[in-house]
Amino acid sequence: MASDIDKLYGVSPEDIAKLKDAGIESIEQFYEIAKHPDSRAELSEKIGVDGFTLEGWSATAGNYILMMNCEWD
C-alpha cells in the first residue's frame, strides 16, 4: 500500500503541492524518482527545488519505506 506524499517528514506544504503538481502522489513514487541522479535533476528543474534538498528528502523517503516494511515482533 502506497503512503501519501503528505506524510514525508520535513517537506513543507508548499513543496508537497509542487510534488503533487508534478504528478507525485506517494512516498514510494517520489523515492523511485529521487533516488536516481538523472531523474532527481529533472524533478529539481521541474519543481524548482535544488537537487541537494531532493536528495535529503529521498533519504527520508527511503528510511520511511524501510521502516514501513519492518515486521515488529
CHARMM-style PDB file with segment names, atoms N, HN, CA, C and O in Angstrom:
ATOM      1  N   MET     1       0.837  -1.175   0.000  1.00  0.00      PROA
ATOM      2  CA  MET     1       0.000   0.000   0.000  1.00  0.00      PROA
ATOM      3  C   MET     1       0.888   1.246   0.000  1.00  0.00      PROA
ATOM      4  O   MET     1       1.807   1.360   0.812  1.00  0.00      PROA
ATOM      5  N   ALA     2       0.617   2.155  -0.891  1.00  0.00      PROA
ATOM      6  HN  ALA     2      -0.129   2.063  -1.550  1.00  0.00      PROA
ATOM      7  CA  ALA     2       1.418   3.366  -1.021  1.00  0.00      PROA
ATOM      8  C   ALA     2       1.092   4.365   0.090  1.00  0.00      PROA
ATOM      9  O   ALA     2      -0.051   4.476   0.535  1.00  0.00      PROA
ATOM     10  N   SER     3       2.112   5.079   0.520  1.00  0.00      PROA
ATOM     11  HN  SER     3       3.040   4.989   0.159  1.00  0.00      PROA
ATOM     12  CA  SER     3       1.961   6.098   1.558  1.00  0.00      PROA
ATOM     13  C   SER     3       1.864   7.472   0.918  1.00  0.00      PROA
ATOM     14  O   SER     3       2.685   7.825   0.071  1.00  0.00      PROA
ATOM     15  N   ASP     4       0.873   8.242   1.314  1.00  0.00      PROA
ATOM     16  HN  ASP     4       0.206   7.955   2.001  1.00  0.00      PROA
ATOM     17  CA  ASP     4       0.637   9.563   0.746  1.00  0.00      PROA
ATOM     18  C   ASP     4       1.864  10.445   0.930  1.00  0.00      PROA
ATOM     19  O   ASP     4       2.495  10.432   1.987  1.00  0.00      PROA
ATOM     20  N   ILE     5       2.194  11.200  -0.092  1.00  0.00      PROA
ATOM     21  HN  ILE     5       1.681  11.211  -0.950  1.00  0.00      PROA
ATOM     22  CA  ILE     5       3.363  12.083  -0.072  1.00  0.00      PROA
ATOM     23  C   ILE     5       3.270  13.102   1.065  1.00  0.00      PROA
ATOM     24  O   ILE     5       4.294  13.607   1.526  1.00  0.00      PROA
ATOM     25  N   ASP     6       2.055  13.406   1.517  1.00  0.00      PROA
ATOM     26  HN  ASP     6       1.223  12.996   1.142  1.00  0.00      PROA
ATOM     27  CA  ASP     6       1.866  14.340   2.636  1.00  0.00      PROA
ATOM     28  C   ASP     6       2.564  13.876   3.909  1.00  0.00      PROA
ATOM     29  O   ASP     6       2.853  14.690   4.786  1.00  0.00      PROA
ATOM     30  N   LYS     7       2.837  12.576   4.021  1.00  0.00      PROA
ATOM     31  HN  LYS     7       2.602  11.915   3.308  1.00  0.00      PROA
ATOM     32  CA  LYS     7       3.451  12.021   5.224  1.00  0.00      PROA
ATOM     33  C   LYS     7       4.974  12.137   5.227  1.00  0.00      PROA
ATOM     34  O   LYS     7       5.613  11.747   6.204  1.00  0.00      PROA
ATOM     35  N   LEU     8       5.567  12.663   4.157  1.00  0.00      PROA
ATOM     36  HN  LEU     8       5.048  12.980   3.363  1.00  0.00      PROA
ATOM     37  CA  LEU     8       7.026  12.762   4.074  1.00  0.00      PROA
ATOM     38  C   LEU     8       7.527  13.853   5.016  1.00  0.00      PROA
ATOM     39  O   LEU     8       7.275  15.039   4.802  1.00  0.00      PROA
ATOM     40  N   TYR     9       8.237  13.437   6.055  1.00  0.00      PROA
ATOM     41  HN  TYR     9       8.442  12.474   6.228  1.00  0.00      PROA
ATOM     42  CA  TYR     9       8.707  14.335   7.113  1.00  0.00      PROA
ATOM     43  C   TYR     9       9.679  15.375   6.563  1.00  0.00      PROA
ATOM     44  O   TYR     9      10.551  15.058   5.755  1.00  0.00      PROA
ATOM     45  N   GLY    10       9.520  16.614   7.009  1.00  0.00      PROA
ATOM     46  HN  GLY    10       8.811  16.871   7.666  1.00  0.00      PROA
ATOM     47  CA  GLY    10      10.464  17.673   6.687  1.00  0.00      PROA
ATOM     48  C   GLY    10      10.197  18.414   5.393  1.00  0.00      PROA
ATOM     49  O   GLY    10      11.004  19.247   4.980  1.00  0.00      PROA
ATOM     50  N   VAL    11       9.085  18.125   4.750  1.00  0.00      PROA
ATOM     51  HN  VAL    11       8.431  17.448   5.085  1.00  0.00      PROA
ATOM     52  CA  VAL    11       8.749  18.780   3.486  1.00  0.00      PROA
ATOM     53  C   VAL    11       7.572  19.720   3.741  1.00  0.00      PROA
ATOM     54  O   VAL    11       6.547  19.315   4.289  1.00  0.00      PROA
ATOM     55  N   SER    12       7.734  20.967   3.341  1.00  0.00      PROA
ATOM     56  HN  SER    12       8.567  21.296   2.896  1.00  0.00      PROA
ATOM     57  CA  SER    12       6.698  21.971   3.595  1.00  0.00      PROA
ATOM     58  C   SER    12       5.443  21.692   2.763  1.00  0.00      PROA
ATOM     59  O   SER    12       5.511  21.026   1.729  1.00  0.00      PROA
ATOM     60  N   PRO    13       4.310  22.200   3.216  1.00  0.00      PROA
ATOM     61  CA  PRO    13       3.079  22.047   2.430  1.00  0.00      PROA
ATOM     62  C   PRO    13       3.213  22.629   1.015  1.00  0.00      PROA
ATOM     63  O   PRO    13       2.631  22.101   0.067  1.00  0.00      PROA
ATOM     64  N   GLU    14       3.974  23.707   0.880  1.00  0.00      PROA
ATOM     65  HN  GLU    14       4.447  24.135   1.650  1.00  0.00      PROA
ATOM     66  CA  GLU    14       4.183  24.305  -0.441  1.00  0.00      PROA
ATOM     67  C   GLU    14       4.951  23.355  -1.356  1.00  0.00      PROA
ATOM     68  O   GLU    14       4.624  23.215  -2.534  1.00  0.00      PROA
ATOM     69  N   ASP    15       5.977  22.704  -0.803  1.00  0.00      PROA
ATOM     70  HN  ASP    15       6.243  22.818   0.154  1.00  0.00      PROA
ATOM     71  CA  ASP    15       6.757  21.767  -1.609  1.00  0.00      PROA
ATOM     72  C   ASP    15       5.980  20.479  -1.887  1.00  0.00      PROA
ATOM     73  O   ASP    15       6.143  19.874  -2.947  1.00  0.00      PROA
ATOM     74  N   ILE    16       5.145  20.061  -0.952  1.00  0.00      PROA
ATOM     75  HN  ILE    16       5.013  20.552  -0.091  1.00  0.00      PROA
ATOM     76  CA  ILE    16       4.262  18.916  -1.197  1.00  0.00      PROA
ATOM     77  C   ILE    16       3.351  19.238  -2.384  1.00  0.00      PROA
ATOM     78  O   ILE    16       3.131  18.391  -3.249  1.00  0.00      PROA
ATOM     79  N   ALA    17       2.829  20.456  -2.421  1.00  0.00      PROA
ATOM     80  HN  ALA    17       3.008  21.144  -1.718  1.00  0.00      PROA
ATOM     81  CA  ALA    17       1.965  20.874  -3.538  1.00  0.00      PROA
ATOM     82  C   ALA    17       2.726  20.833  -4.860  1.00  0.00      PROA
ATOM     83  O   ALA    17       2.169  20.434  -5.883  1.00  0.00      PROA
ATOM     84  N   LYS    18       3.997  21.245  -4.845  1.00  0.00      PROA
ATOM     85  HN  LYS    18       4.449  21.569  -4.014  1.00  0.00      PROA
ATOM     86  CA  LYS    18       4.810  21.186  -6.068  1.00  0.00      PROA
ATOM     87  C   LYS    18       5.000  19.746  -6.528  1.00  0.00      PROA
ATOM     88  O   LYS    18       4.925  19.455  -7.722  1.00  0.00      PROA
ATOM     89  N   LEU    19       5.246  18.843  -5.573  1.00  0.00      PROA
ATOM     90  HN  LEU    19       5.306  19.080  -4.604  1.00  0.00      PROA
ATOM     91  CA  LEU    19       5.409  17.431  -5.927  1.00  0.00      PROA
ATOM     92  C   LEU    19       4.114  16.874  -6.517  1.00  0.00      PROA
ATOM     93  O   LEU    19       4.134  16.145  -7.509  1.00  0.00      PROA
ATOM     94  N   LYS    20       2.993  17.227  -5.896  1.00  0.00      PROA
ATOM     95  HN  LYS    20       2.977  17.820  -5.090  1.00  0.00      PROA
ATOM     96  CA  LYS    20       1.708  16.754  -6.413  1.00  0.00      PROA
ATOM     97  C   LYS    20       1.412  17.333  -7.791  1.00  0.00      PROA
ATOM     98  O   LYS    20       0.865  16.643  -8.652  1.00  0.00      PROA
ATOM     99  N   ASP    21       1.771  18.594  -8.003  1.00  0.00      PROA
ATOM    100  HN  ASP    21       2.215  19.154  -7.304  1.00  0.00      PROA
ATOM    101  CA  ASP    21       1.596  19.212  -9.319  1.00  0.00      PROA
ATOM    102  C   ASP    21       2.428  18.497 -10.381  1.00  0.00      PROA
ATOM    103  O   ASP    21       2.073  18.489 -11.560  1.00  0.00      PROA
ATOM    104  N   ALA    22       3.534  17.898  -9.952  1.00  0.00      PROA
ATOM    105  HN  ALA    22       3.822  17.904  -8.994  1.00  0.00      PROA
ATOM    106  CA  ALA    22       4.403  17.144 -10.860  1.00  0.00      PROA
ATOM    107  C   ALA    22       3.916  15.702 -11.030  1.00  0.00      PROA
ATOM    108  O   ALA    22       4.550  14.908 -11.725  1.00  0.00      PROA
ATOM    109  N   GLY    23       2.794  15.369 -10.397  1.00  0.00      PROA
ATOM    110  HN  GLY    23       2.279  16.014  -9.832  1.00  0.00      PROA
ATOM    111  CA  GLY    23       2.210  14.041 -10.544  1.00  0.00      PROA
ATOM    112  C   GLY    23       2.673  13.018  -9.527  1.00  0.00      PROA
ATOM    113  O   GLY    23       2.402  11.827  -9.679  1.00  0.00      PROA
ATOM    114  N   ILE    24       3.370  13.468  -8.489  1.00  0.00      PROA
ATOM    115  HN  ILE    24       3.590  14.436  -8.366  1.00  0.00      PROA
ATOM    116  CA  ILE    24       3.869  12.563  -7.461  1.00  0.00      PROA
ATOM    117  C   ILE    24       2.893  12.558  -6.293  1.00  0.00      PROA
ATOM    118  O   ILE    24       2.699  13.576  -5.629  1.00  0.00      PROA
ATOM    119  N   GLU    25       2.287  11.415  -6.052  1.00  0.00      PROA
ATOM    120  HN  GLU    25       2.445  10.588  -6.592  1.00  0.00      PROA
ATOM    121  CA  GLU    25       1.257  11.297  -5.026  1.00  0.00      PROA
ATOM    122  C   GLU    25       1.689  10.470  -3.823  1.00  0.00      PROA
ATOM    123  O   GLU    25       1.082  10.571  -2.758  1.00  0.00      PROA
ATOM    124  N   SER    26       2.737   9.648  -3.976  1.00  0.00      PROA
ATOM    125  HN  SER    26       3.230   9.566  -4.842  1.00  0.00      PROA
ATOM    126  CA  SER    26       3.122   8.765  -2.873  1.00  0.00      PROA
ATOM    127  C   SER    26       4.609   8.879  -2.559  1.00  0.00      PROA
ATOM    128  O   SER    26       5.408   9.303  -3.393  1.00  0.00      PROA
ATOM    129  N   ILE    27       4.955   8.495  -1.347  1.00  0.00      PROA
ATOM    130  HN  ILE    27       4.305   8.151  -0.669  1.00  0.00      PROA
ATOM    131  CA  ILE    27       6.353   8.484  -0.934  1.00  0.00      PROA
ATOM    132  C   ILE    27       7.141   7.501  -1.794  1.00  0.00      PROA
ATOM    133  O   ILE    27       8.269   7.785  -2.195  1.00  0.00      PROA
ATOM    134  N   GLU    28       6.549   6.356  -2.072  1.00  0.00      PROA
ATOM    135  HN  GLU    28       5.633   6.125  -1.746  1.00  0.00      PROA
ATOM    136  CA  GLU    28       7.224   5.348  -2.878  1.00  0.00      PROA
ATOM    137  C   GLU    28       7.498   5.854  -4.298  1.00  0.00      PROA
ATOM    138  O   GLU    28       8.577   5.625  -4.843  1.00  0.00      PROA
ATOM    139  N   GLN    29       6.537   6.528  -4.880  1.00  0.00      PROA
ATOM    140  HN  GLN    29       5.661   6.714  -4.437  1.00  0.00      PROA
ATOM    141  CA  GLN    29       6.692   7.102  -6.216  1.00  0.00      PROA
ATOM    142  C   GLN    29       7.795   8.161  -6.204  1.00  0.00      PROA
ATOM    143  O   GLN    29       8.640   8.186  -7.100  1.00  0.00      PROA
ATOM    144  N   PHE    30       7.792   9.023  -5.208  1.00  0.00      PROA
ATOM    145  HN  PHE    30       7.106   9.002  -4.481  1.00  0.00      PROA
ATOM    146  CA  PHE    30       8.834  10.033  -5.077  1.00  0.00      PROA
ATOM    147  C   PHE    30      10.204   9.373  -4.963  1.00  0.00      PROA
ATOM    148  O   PHE    30      11.146   9.782  -5.641  1.00  0.00      PROA
ATOM    149  N   TYR    31      10.321   8.362  -4.116  1.00  0.00      PROA
ATOM    150  HN  TYR    31       9.555   8.030  -3.565  1.00  0.00      PROA
ATOM    151  CA  TYR    31      11.605   7.702  -3.891  1.00  0.00      PROA
ATOM    152  C   TYR    31      12.144   7.082  -5.174  1.00  0.00      PROA
ATOM    153  O   TYR    31      13.340   7.177  -5.451  1.00  0.00      PROA
ATOM    154  N   GLU    32      11.284   6.455  -5.954  1.00  0.00      PROA
ATOM    155  HN  GLU    32      10.312   6.378  -5.730  1.00  0.00      PROA
ATOM    156  CA  GLU    32      11.730   5.831  -7.204  1.00  0.00      PROA
ATOM    157  C   GLU    32      12.306   6.860  -8.177  1.00  0.00      PROA
ATOM    158  O   GLU    32      13.204   6.544  -8.957  1.00  0.00      PROA
ATOM    159  N   ILE    33      11.797   8.067  -8.131  1.00  0.00      PROA
ATOM    160  HN  ILE    33      11.067   8.324  -7.497  1.00  0.00      PROA
ATOM    161  CA  ILE    33      12.315   9.137  -8.995  1.00  0.00      PROA
ATOM    162  C   ILE    33      13.561   9.764  -8.383  1.00  0.00      PROA
ATOM    163  O   ILE    33      14.571   9.931  -9.067  1.00  0.00      PROA
ATOM    164  N   ALA    34      13.498  10.106  -7.120  1.00  0.00      PROA
ATOM    165  HN  ALA    34      12.678   9.971  -6.565  1.00  0.00      PROA
ATOM    166  CA  ALA    34      14.548  10.909  -6.481  1.00  0.00      PROA
ATOM    167  C   ALA    34      15.806  10.126  -6.134  1.00  0.00      PROA
ATOM    168  O   ALA    34      16.841  10.736  -5.866  1.00  0.00      PROA
ATOM    169  N   LYS    35      15.755   8.798  -6.129  1.00  0.00      PROA
ATOM    170  HN  LYS    35      14.914   8.303  -6.347  1.00  0.00      PROA
ATOM    171  CA  LYS    35      16.956   8.036  -5.767  1.00  0.00      PROA
ATOM    172  C   LYS    35      17.983   7.979  -6.900  1.00  0.00      PROA
ATOM    173  O   LYS    35      19.128   7.592  -6.668  1.00  0.00      PROA
ATOM    174  N   HSD    36      17.597   8.353  -8.107  1.00  0.00      PROA
ATOM    175  HN  HSD    36      16.666   8.668  -8.295  1.00  0.00      PROA
ATOM    176  CA  HSD    36      18.500   8.341  -9.258  1.00  0.00      PROA
ATOM    177  C   HSD    36      18.916   9.768  -9.616  1.00  0.00      PROA
ATOM    178  O   HSD    36      18.051  10.630  -9.771  1.00  0.00      PROA
ATOM    179  N   PRO    37      20.207  10.038  -9.749  1.00  0.00      PROA
ATOM    180  CA  PRO    37      20.669  11.410 -10.015  1.00  0.00      PROA
ATOM    181  C   PRO    37      20.027  12.068 -11.246  1.00  0.00      PROA
ATOM    182  O   PRO    37      19.682  13.248 -11.203  1.00  0.00      PROA
ATOM    183  N   ASP    38      19.869  11.324 -12.323  1.00  0.00      PROA
ATOM    184  HN  ASP    38      20.149  10.365 -12.358  1.00  0.00      PROA
ATOM    185  CA  ASP    38      19.314  11.927 -13.543  1.00  0.00      PROA
ATOM    186  C   ASP    38      17.857  12.336 -13.369  1.00  0.00      PROA
ATOM    187  O   ASP    38      17.478  13.458 -13.705  1.00  0.00      PROA
ATOM    188  N   SER    39      17.046  11.433 -12.848  1.00  0.00      PROA
ATOM    189  HN  SER    39      17.353  10.521 -12.575  1.00  0.00      PROA
ATOM    190  CA  SER    39      15.630  11.775 -12.675  1.00  0.00      PROA
ATOM    191  C   SER    39      15.440  12.783 -11.550  1.00  0.00      PROA
ATOM    192  O   SER    39      14.499  13.576 -11.574  1.00  0.00      PROA
ATOM    193  N   ARG    40      16.346  12.754 -10.550  1.00  0.00      PROA
ATOM    194  HN  ARG    40      17.111  12.110 -10.530  1.00  0.00      PROA
ATOM    195  CA  ARG    40      16.289  13.755  -9.477  1.00  0.00      PROA
ATOM    196  C   ARG    40      16.566  15.142 -10.048  1.00  0.00      PROA
ATOM    197  O   ARG    40      15.910  16.113  -9.670  1.00  0.00      PROA
ATOM    198  N   ALA    41      17.538  15.239 -10.959  1.00  0.00      PROA
ATOM    199  HN  ALA    41      18.071  14.451 -11.266  1.00  0.00      PROA
ATOM    200  CA  ALA    41      17.853  16.530 -11.583  1.00  0.00      PROA
ATOM    201  C   ALA    41      16.683  17.041 -12.413  1.00  0.00      PROA
ATOM    202  O   ALA    41      16.388  18.237 -12.403  1.00  0.00      PROA
ATOM    203  N   GLU    42      16.015  16.139 -13.132  1.00  0.00      PROA
ATOM    204  HN  GLU    42      16.255  15.169 -13.139  1.00  0.00      PROA
ATOM    205  CA  GLU    42      14.828  16.530 -13.905  1.00  0.00      PROA
ATOM    206  C   GLU    42      13.732  17.056 -12.983  1.00  0.00      PROA
ATOM    207  O   GLU    42      13.116  18.087 -13.254  1.00  0.00      PROA
ATOM    208  N   LEU    43      13.500  16.334 -11.891  1.00  0.00      PROA
ATOM    209  HN  LEU    43      14.001  15.497 -11.670  1.00  0.00      PROA
ATOM    210  CA  LEU    43      12.476  16.756 -10.932  1.00  0.00      PROA
ATOM    211  C   LEU    43      12.839  18.099 -10.307  1.00  0.00      PROA
ATOM    212  O   LEU    43      11.977  18.958 -10.121  1.00  0.00      PROA
ATOM    213  N   SER    44      14.107  18.274  -9.988  1.00  0.00      PROA
ATOM    214  HN  SER    44      14.807  17.577 -10.139  1.00  0.00      PROA
ATOM    215  CA  SER    44      14.586  19.525  -9.407  1.00  0.00      PROA
ATOM    216  C   SER    44      14.249  20.710 -10.309  1.00  0.00      PROA
ATOM    217  O   SER    44      13.746  21.739  -9.858  1.00  0.00      PROA
ATOM    218  N   GLU    45      14.538  20.537 -11.578  1.00  0.00      PROA
ATOM    219  HN  GLU    45      14.947  19.702 -11.945  1.00  0.00      PROA
ATOM    220  CA  GLU    45      14.257  21.593 -12.546  1.00  0.00      PROA
ATOM    221  C   GLU    45      12.751  21.825 -12.690  1.00  0.00      PROA
ATOM    222  O   GLU    45      12.298  22.964 -12.801  1.00  0.00      PROA
ATOM    223  N   LYS    46      12.000  20.756 -12.685  1.00  0.00      PROA
ATOM    224  HN  LYS    46      12.368  19.831 -12.595  1.00  0.00      PROA
ATOM    225  CA  LYS    46      10.553  20.839 -12.889  1.00  0.00      PROA
ATOM    226  C   LYS    46       9.834  21.550 -11.742  1.00  0.00      PROA
ATOM    227  O   LYS    46       8.907  22.326 -11.975  1.00  0.00      PROA
ATOM    228  N   ILE    47      10.261  21.285 -10.495  1.00  0.00      PROA
ATOM    229  HN  ILE    47      11.014  20.654 -10.305  1.00  0.00      PROA
ATOM    230  CA  ILE    47       9.525  21.850  -9.355  1.00  0.00      PROA
ATOM    231  C   ILE    47      10.235  23.029  -8.690  1.00  0.00      PROA
ATOM    232  O   ILE    47       9.664  23.680  -7.816  1.00  0.00      PROA
ATOM    233  N   GLY    48      11.482  23.309  -9.099  1.00  0.00      PROA
ATOM    234  HN  GLY    48      11.946  22.779  -9.809  1.00  0.00      PROA
ATOM    235  CA  GLY    48      12.189  24.461  -8.550  1.00  0.00      PROA
ATOM    236  C   GLY    48      12.748  24.255  -7.158  1.00  0.00      PROA
ATOM    237  O   GLY    48      12.839  25.198  -6.371  1.00  0.00      PROA
ATOM    238  N   VAL    49      13.127  23.006  -6.849  1.00  0.00      PROA
ATOM    239  HN  VAL    49      13.053  22.241  -7.488  1.00  0.00      PROA
ATOM    240  CA  VAL    49      13.757  22.688  -5.570  1.00  0.00      PROA
ATOM    241  C   VAL    49      15.127  22.113  -5.891  1.00  0.00      PROA
ATOM    242  O   VAL    49      15.249  21.248  -6.758  1.00  0.00      PROA
ATOM    243  N   ASP    50      16.168  22.590  -5.194  1.00  0.00      PROA
ATOM    244  HN  ASP    50      16.069  23.293  -4.490  1.00  0.00      PROA
ATOM    245  CA  ASP    50      17.519  22.152  -5.553  1.00  0.00      PROA
ATOM    246  C   ASP    50      17.724  20.657  -5.307  1.00  0.00      PROA
ATOM    247  O   ASP    50      17.088  20.054  -4.443  1.00  0.00      PROA
ATOM    248  N   GLY    51      18.623  20.088  -6.087  1.00  0.00      PROA
ATOM    249  HN  GLY    51      19.140  20.578  -6.788  1.00  0.00      PROA
ATOM    250  CA  GLY    51      18.887  18.657  -6.040  1.00  0.00      PROA
ATOM    251  C   GLY    51      19.366  18.158  -4.690  1.00  0.00      PROA
ATOM    252  O   GLY    51      19.046  17.037  -4.295  1.00  0.00      PROA
ATOM    253  N   PHE    52      20.127  18.972  -3.980  1.00  0.00      PROA
ATOM    254  HN  PHE    52      20.387  19.883  -4.301  1.00  0.00      PROA
ATOM    255  CA  PHE    52      20.617  18.577  -2.660  1.00  0.00      PROA
ATOM    256  C   PHE    52      19.450  18.377  -1.692  1.00  0.00      PROA
ATOM    257  O   PHE    52      19.439  17.431  -0.904  1.00  0.00      PROA
ATOM    258  N   THR    53      18.483  19.269  -1.761  1.00  0.00      PROA
ATOM    259  HN  THR    53      18.493  20.037  -2.401  1.00  0.00      PROA
ATOM    260  CA  THR    53      17.286  19.141  -0.919  1.00  0.00      PROA
ATOM    261  C   THR    53      16.518  17.881  -1.287  1.00  0.00      PROA
ATOM    262  O   THR    53      16.079  17.141  -0.406  1.00  0.00      PROA
ATOM    263  N   LEU    54      16.352  17.631  -2.588  1.00  0.00      PROA
ATOM    264  HN  LEU    54      16.709  18.232  -3.303  1.00  0.00      PROA
ATOM    265  CA  LEU    54      15.654  16.427  -3.022  1.00  0.00      PROA
ATOM    266  C   LEU    54      16.382  15.170  -2.572  1.00  0.00      PROA
ATOM    267  O   LEU    54      15.748  14.170  -2.238  1.00  0.00      PROA
ATOM    268  N   GLU    55      17.710  15.214  -2.561  1.00  0.00      PROA
ATOM    269  HN  GLU    55      18.226  16.027  -2.832  1.00  0.00      PROA
ATOM    270  CA  GLU    55      18.484  14.063  -2.102  1.00  0.00      PROA
ATOM    271  C   GLU    55      18.208  13.783  -0.623  1.00  0.00      PROA
ATOM    272  O   GLU    55      18.095  12.625  -0.219  1.00  0.00      PROA
ATOM    273  N   GLY    56      18.101  14.829   0.173  1.00  0.00      PROA
ATOM    274  HN  GLY    56      18.192  15.769  -0.155  1.00  0.00      PROA
ATOM    275  CA  GLY    56      17.764  14.671   1.590  1.00  0.00      PROA
ATOM    276  C   GLY    56      16.373  14.097   1.769  1.00  0.00      PROA
ATOM    277  O   GLY    56      16.164  13.202   2.588  1.00  0.00      PROA
ATOM    278  N   TRP    57      15.415  14.615   0.997  1.00  0.00      PROA
ATOM    279  HN  TRP    57      15.585  15.341   0.332  1.00  0.00      PROA
ATOM    280  CA  TRP    57      14.058  14.075   1.073  1.00  0.00      PROA
ATOM    281  C   TRP    57      14.047  12.611   0.641  1.00  0.00      PROA
ATOM    282  O   TRP    57      13.316  11.795   1.202  1.00  0.00      PROA
ATOM    283  N   SER    58      14.861  12.290  -0.354  1.00  0.00      PROA
ATOM    284  HN  SER    58      15.455  12.953  -0.809  1.00  0.00      PROA
ATOM    285  CA  SER    58      14.941  10.911  -0.839  1.00  0.00      PROA
ATOM    286  C   SER    58      15.434   9.976   0.262  1.00  0.00      PROA
ATOM    287  O   SER    58      14.911   8.873   0.427  1.00  0.00      PROA
ATOM    288  N   ALA    59      16.434  10.416   1.010  1.00  0.00      PROA
ATOM    289  HN  ALA    59      16.859  11.311   0.876  1.00  0.00      PROA
ATOM    290  CA  ALA    59      16.942   9.607   2.120  1.00  0.00      PROA
ATOM    291  C   ALA    59      15.847   9.400   3.168  1.00  0.00      PROA
ATOM    292  O   ALA    59      15.689   8.300   3.698  1.00  0.00      PROA
ATOM    293  N   THR    60      15.100  10.449   3.459  1.00  0.00      PROA
ATOM    294  HN  THR    60      15.227  11.342   3.028  1.00  0.00      PROA
ATOM    295  CA  THR    60      13.993  10.338   4.405  1.00  0.00      PROA
ATOM    296  C   THR    60      12.937   9.368   3.880  1.00  0.00      PROA
ATOM    297  O   THR    60      12.421   8.536   4.627  1.00  0.00      PROA
ATOM    298  N   ALA    61      12.622   9.481   2.595  1.00  0.00      PROA
ATOM    299  HN  ALA    61      13.041  10.156   1.989  1.00  0.00      PROA
ATOM    300  CA  ALA    61      11.634   8.586   1.979  1.00  0.00      PROA
ATOM    301  C   ALA    61      12.109   7.136   2.035  1.00  0.00      PROA
ATOM    302  O   ALA    61      11.331   6.234   2.342  1.00  0.00      PROA
ATOM    303  N   GLY    62      13.383   6.919   1.739  1.00  0.00      PROA
ATOM    304  HN  GLY    62      14.015   7.652   1.490  1.00  0.00      PROA
ATOM    305  CA  GLY    62      13.930   5.566   1.793  1.00  0.00      PROA
ATOM    306  C   GLY    62      13.854   4.979   3.186  1.00  0.00      PROA
ATOM    307  O   GLY    62      13.512   3.808   3.350  1.00  0.00      PROA
ATOM    308  N   ASN    63      14.167   5.779   4.189  1.00  0.00      PROA
ATOM    309  HN  ASN    63      14.445   6.730   4.056  1.00  0.00      PROA
ATOM    310  CA  ASN    63      14.068   5.314   5.576  1.00  0.00      PROA
ATOM    311  C   ASN    63      12.618   5.028   5.960  1.00  0.00      PROA
ATOM    312  O   ASN    63      12.339   4.050   6.654  1.00  0.00      PROA
ATOM    313  N   TYR    64      11.707   5.868   5.514  1.00  0.00      PROA
ATOM    314  HN  TYR    64      11.934   6.662   4.949  1.00  0.00      PROA
ATOM    315  CA  TYR    64      10.283   5.659   5.785  1.00  0.00      PROA
ATOM    316  C   TYR    64       9.826   4.325   5.200  1.00  0.00      PROA
ATOM    317  O   TYR    64       9.151   3.542   5.868  1.00  0.00      PROA
ATOM    318  N   ILE    65      10.200   4.077   3.955  1.00  0.00      PROA
ATOM    319  HN  ILE    65      10.748   4.713   3.413  1.00  0.00      PROA
ATOM    320  CA  ILE    65       9.818   2.830   3.284  1.00  0.00      PROA
ATOM    321  C   ILE    65      10.419   1.634   4.013  1.00  0.00      PROA
ATOM    322  O   ILE    65       9.744   0.628   4.228  1.00  0.00      PROA
ATOM    323  N   LEU    66      11.677   1.747   4.387  1.00  0.00      PROA
ATOM    324  HN  LEU    66      12.225   2.565   4.212  1.00  0.00      PROA
ATOM    325  CA  LEU    66      12.344   0.666   5.107  1.00  0.00      PROA
ATOM    326  C   LEU    66      11.622   0.357   6.415  1.00  0.00      PROA
ATOM    327  O   LEU    66      11.372  -0.806   6.733  1.00  0.00      PROA
ATOM    328  N   MET    67      11.292   1.392   7.163  1.00  0.00      PROA
ATOM    329  HN  MET    67      11.495   2.337   6.904  1.00  0.00      PROA
ATOM    330  CA  MET    67      10.625   1.193   8.447  1.00  0.00      PROA
ATOM    331  C   MET    67       9.202   0.644   8.274  1.00  0.00      PROA
ATOM    332  O   MET    67       8.738  -0.136   9.105  1.00  0.00      PROA
ATOM    333  N   MET    68       8.524   1.036   7.225  1.00  0.00      PROA
ATOM    334  HN  MET    68       8.901   1.670   6.549  1.00  0.00      PROA
ATOM    335  CA  MET    68       7.166   0.545   6.988  1.00  0.00      PROA
ATOM    336  C   MET    68       7.171  -0.931   6.625  1.00  0.00      PROA
ATOM    337  O   MET    68       6.172  -1.624   6.822  1.00  0.00      PROA
ATOM    338  N   ASN    69       8.294  -1.417   6.095  1.00  0.00      PROA
ATOM    339  HN  ASN    69       9.105  -0.854   5.935  1.00  0.00      PROA
ATOM    340  CA  ASN    69       8.390  -2.822   5.693  1.00  0.00      PROA
ATOM    341  C   ASN    69       8.936  -3.720   6.780  1.00  0.00      PROA
ATOM    342  O   ASN    69       9.067  -4.926   6.571  1.00  0.00      PROA
ATOM    343  N   CYS    70       9.258  -3.164   7.936  1.00  0.00      PROA
ATOM    344  HN  CYS    70       9.151  -2.184   8.106  1.00  0.00      PROA
ATOM    345  CA  CYS    70       9.773  -3.974   9.040  1.00  0.00      PROA
ATOM    346  C   CYS    70       8.636  -4.722   9.713  1.00  0.00      PROA
ATOM    347  O   CYS    70       7.511  -4.233   9.816  1.00  0.00      PROA
ATOM    348  N   GLU    71       8.961  -5.904  10.161  1.00  0.00      PROA
ATOM    349  HN  GLU    71       9.875  -6.302  10.077  1.00  0.00      PROA
ATOM    350  CA  GLU    71       7.996  -6.662  10.947  1.00  0.00      PROA
ATOM    351  C   GLU    71       8.422  -6.579  12.408  1.00  0.00      PROA
ATOM    352  O   GLU    71       9.517  -7.009  12.772  1.00  0.00      PROA
ATOM    353  N   TRP    72       7.564  -6.034  13.222  1.00  0.00      PROA
ATOM    354  HN  TRP    72       6.675  -5.684  12.927  1.00  0.00      PROA
ATOM    355  CA  TRP    72       7.872  -5.853  14.630  1.00  0.00      PROA
ATOM    356  C   TRP    72       7.220  -6.970  15.438  1.00  0.00      PROA
ATOM    357  O   TRP    72       5.996  -7.047  15.535  1.00  0.00      PROA
ATOM    358  N   ASP    73       8.034  -7.816  16.004  1.00  0.00      PROA
ATOM    359  HN  ASP    73       9.029  -7.753  15.925  1.00  0.00      PROA
ATOM    360  CA  ASP    73       7.511  -8.935  16.790  1.00  0.00      PROA
ATOM    361  C   ASP    73       7.435  -8.592  18.246  1.00  0.00      PROA
ATOM    362  OT1 ASP    73       7.017  -9.421  19.054  1.00  0.00      PROA
TER     363      ASP     73
END
